[in-house]
Amino acid sequence: MQLPARFSDLPDYPFPRLRALLDAHAPGAEPLSMAIGEPTHPYPAFVAETLAANAHLWGRYPPNEGTPDLRAAIADWLARRYGAALDPDREVCALNGTREGLFGACLALCPERKNGVRPTVLIPNPFYQCYAAAALAAGAEPVYVNATAETGFLPDFAAVDPETLARTALVYVCSPANPQGAVATRDWWRALFALAERHDFRVLADECYSEIWRAAPPPGALEAAEDRERVVAFHSLSKRSNLPGLRAGFCAGGAGAVAAIKRLRAYGGAPCPLPAQAAAAACWRDETHVVENRALYAGKWALADAILGGLPGYRAPEAGFFLWVETGDGEAAALALWRAHGVRVVPGAYFARRTPAGDPGAGFIRVALVAPAAETRRGLEAIAAVLGAPRSVEGET
Ligand SMILES: Cc1ncc(COP(=O)(O)O)c(C=O)c1O
């Protein structure tokens, strides 16, 4: 039977590709995954208590857009975090994790034609792979905009040719960026929204790493957009609260865009279960655990700076929990790490697309700092050994 041709250009997802690369070879030591970005720090104790207290609600269909209490907790958090006043009824929608929302928003918001032709969706390159599949599902042409050292590891959308910008309906942004750890400044966001006004597109701002920062909280798209209809921002508890299994996130933005997203979700969405929504509301209301979580990452960033700092390809990330390390040949480096030390990292090419300007991922590996500090130290020392940096640092883990 035939399958839709529009997905035929999609490569396999990065993790099956990684298994195909590594699993034919024996690990050189006890396996340690620094591949998948799955947080392992503890989540707050009140989550289990709140789930238990709301267990009677597993038997109910959850509301599609989130309970009023959850949407109120989210709007309060947005006001505290960004000074942005959003209407919880019209400008906020709960999500079952941000991935489905990032995908569904593209379907809900991308028109069939823009200025009489097939629209484009601009995607930073490298990128979270969901964006490309969403653009193709919506019938749009994904256009990959390289985010390299030359552009501060953020895409320079203003440099896209005017013909493509005229066809652009949506632009995905990831800040803090997975995988590079770069952060969009307020001025960067403002310039993007000025471009959005000029070329009449919307911005889908993936900010799910916004709370994992080093020196200062990353500015958000919602604080920079003068016209809220230009933006939908996506946030998640997966990283902020170490709850990737809860499947709880939200999107927030212009009432028109949020209404379109809610409308499509009413037909095909998978709402977050009611006990999980109650736990999510409690998480958005609490910052103590978020501060503690950042402190755990701070220890691991310090380890990375100390162990890899002498490596020419190392750059300390501004935020998020990934290292984006330049290695020459990412696949060869990933294989060498696995065979010599049992450490799994992902070749950067698996997150990128080759463009006429080159493949911005091929020379990199992505390293997730999600394991406990002692394991992270072992992984970093293995990377230093394989890539040729000084081997070890003394001191605490
Ligand atoms: C950049 C980015 N966006 C979105 C997601 C989706 O996260 P979730 O669906 O758990 O909120 C991830 C997950 O790793 C991610 O790295």
The ligand as a Tripos MOL2 file, in Angstrom:
@<TRIPOS>MOLECULE
LIG
   16    16     1     0     0
SMALL
NO_CHARGES

@<TRIPOS>ATOM
      1 C1         13.7070   21.9080   21.4080 C.3       1 LIG1
      2 C2         12.6520   21.0170   21.9550 C.ar      1 LIG1
      3 N1         11.3690   21.3750   21.8050 N.ar      1 LIG1
      4 C3         10.3750   20.6110   22.2830 C.ar      1 LIG1
      5 C4         10.6230   19.4300   22.9350 C.ar      1 LIG1
      6 C5          9.4670   18.6040   23.4040 C.3       1 LIG1
      7 O1          9.4190   18.4540   24.7510 O.3       1 LIG1
      8 P1          8.0960   18.0550   25.5160 P.3       1 LIG1
      9 O2          7.1230   17.5160   24.4880 O.co2     1 LIG1
     10 O3          8.5100   17.0290   26.4920 O.co2     1 LIG1
     11 O4          7.5790   19.3020   26.1260 O.co2     1 LIG1
     12 C6         11.9530   19.0050   23.1110 C.ar      1 LIG1
     13 C7         12.2440   17.7310   23.7900 C.2       1 LIG1
     14 O5         13.3050   17.2580   23.9160 O.2       1 LIG1
     15 C8         12.9930   19.8340   22.6170 C.ar      1 LIG1
     16 O6         14.2910   19.4980   22.7670 O.3       1 LIG1
@<TRIPOS>BOND
     1     1     2 1
     2     2     3 ar
     3     2    15 ar
     4     3     4 ar
     5     4     5 ar
     6     5     6 1
     7     5    12 ar
     8     6     7 1
     9     7     8 1
    10     8     9 2
    11     8    10 1
    12     8    11 1
    13    12    13 1
    14    12    15 ar
    15    13    14 2
    16    15    16 1
@<TRIPOS>SUBSTRUCTURE
     1 LIG1         1 GROUP 0 **** ****
